[in-house]
């Protein structure tokens, strides 16, 4: 079964489910052939040299509301160090949001019990 690229557009943050990078969070910087994505984390996988991974091996964590403008700013940066720092900040900001949502769900579940 083929997975649509519309399900993982650029700007989404994903978590690797397999491989040596299992559990790591990445930014989707591109797609290929509808079943592959290009991932960068700004550290081990810089923006200039993204990792190619099958979409079946990642878990989509969504994208922040300002994803389009943030990606444009990242792409416009000329300095690779600044670009990778921006990628790390993008992922960290989204991670904080996702973790806060999880904590809120836990609190709501405990209140229901």
C-alpha positions in Angstrom: 0.0 0.0 0.0 1.3 3.4 -1.0 1.2 6.3 1.5 0.3 9.7 0.1 2.8 12.6 0.3 -0.1 14.8 1.4 0.0 13.0 4.7 3.5 14.2 5.4 4.2 17.6 3.8 7.3 19.6 4.5 7.2 21.3 7.8 5.8 18.4 9.8 7.7 17.0 12.7 8.1 13.3 12.9 9.5 10.7 15.3 11.6 7.8 13.9 10.0 4.4 14.7 12.8 2.2 13.4 16.5 2.1 12.9 19.4 3.5 14.9 17.6 6.9 15.1 14.5 5.3 16.8 12.8 7.8 19.0 14.6 10.8 17.5 12.5 13.8 16.3 13.0 15.2 12.8 11.7 18.0 10.5 10.4 16.9 7.1 12.3 19.0 4.6 11.0 17.2 1.5 9.3 14.2 0.0 10.1 11.7 -2.8 8.0 9.3 -4.8 5.1 9.4 -2.3 6.7 6.9 0.0 10.0 8.5 1.1 10.7 11.7 3.1 13.8 13.7 3.7 14.5 14.4 7.3 16.8 16.9 9.2 17.3 17.5 12.9 20.0 20.1 12.7 22.5 18.0 14.6 23.3 14.5 13.3 21.4 15.2 10.1 21.9 18.8 9.0 19.5 20.7 6.7 22.0 20.5 3.8 22.3 16.7 4.1 18.9 15.3 5.2 18.2 11.6 5.9 16.0 9.7 3.5 13.5 7.5 5.3 10.4 5.5 4.4 7.1 7.2 5.6 6.1 3.9 7.2 9.1 4.1 9.5 8.1 7.5 11.0 5.2 8.7 13.2 3.7 12.1 12.2 3.6 14.6 15.1 2.0 17.4 13.2 3.2 20.8 12.5 3.1 24.1 14.4 0.6 26.7 13.2 3.4 28.9 11.7 5.0 26.1 9.8 5.0 27.7 6.4 6.6 31.0 7.5 9.1 29.2 9.7 10.2 26.9 6.8 10.6 29.9 4.5 12.8 31.7 7.1 14.9 28.5 7.6 15.4 28.1 3.8 16.4 31.8 3.4 19.2 31.6 5.9 22.6 31.6 4.2 24.7 30.4 7.1 24.4 26.6 7.6 25.0 26.9 11.3 22.2 29.4 11.7 19.9 27.2 9.5 20.6 24.1 11.6 20.1 26.1 14.8 16.7 27.2 13.4 15.8 23.6 12.6 16.7 22.6 16.2 14.6 25.5 17.6 11.7 24.6 15.4 11.7 21.0 16.6 12.2 22.0 20.2 9.3 24.5 20.0 7.0 21.9 18.5 8.2 19.2 21.0 7.2 21.5 23.9 3.8 22.0 22.4 3.2 18.3 21.9 4.4 17.4 25.4 2.2 20.0 27.0 -0.8 18.6 25.1 0.0 15.1 26.3 0.3 16.4 29.9 -3.0 18.1 29.6 -4.7 14.9 28.4 -3.2 13.0 31.3 -4.6 15.6 33.8 -8.0 15.5 32.1 -8.1 11.7 32.2 -7.2 11.6 35.9 -9.9 14.1 36.6 -12.5 11.9 34.8 -11.6 8.9 36.9 
